[in-house]
Amino acid sequence: MDAVVVGAGPFGLGVSYHLQRLCVRHTIFERRQIAESWRTQRWDNFRMNTPNVTTIMPGGPYAGRDPDGFMTGRDFAHLLDEFVS
């Protein structure tokens, strides 16, 4: 193993994406599941403070239906799940 990434949130997954593109062997450590804190440590009515169109992961454009809206924490966790899939 050449690298360890701590946390499977947006930044950890983004780092993993770039490490993979560079062929760096690595693993990601997360407490339970991808985006754990987004699932369990956000209020139900939490909204991102940036428009949806800016909330993207590396390597992909925004593909949602509401570019000017503000996604929920739960929606963001789903976005991260899709990024990993």
Secondary structure as GFF3:
##gff-version 3
##sequence-region A 1 85
A	DSSP	beta_strand	3	6	.	.	.	ID=ss1
A	DSSP	alpha_helix	10	21	.	.	.	ID=ss2
A	DSSP	beta_strand	26	29	.	.	.	ID=ss3
A	DSSP	alpha_helix	36	40	.	.	.	ID=ss4
A	DSSP	three_ten_helix	52	54	.	.	.	ID=ss5
A	DSSP	alpha_helix	73	84	.	.	.	ID=ss6
###
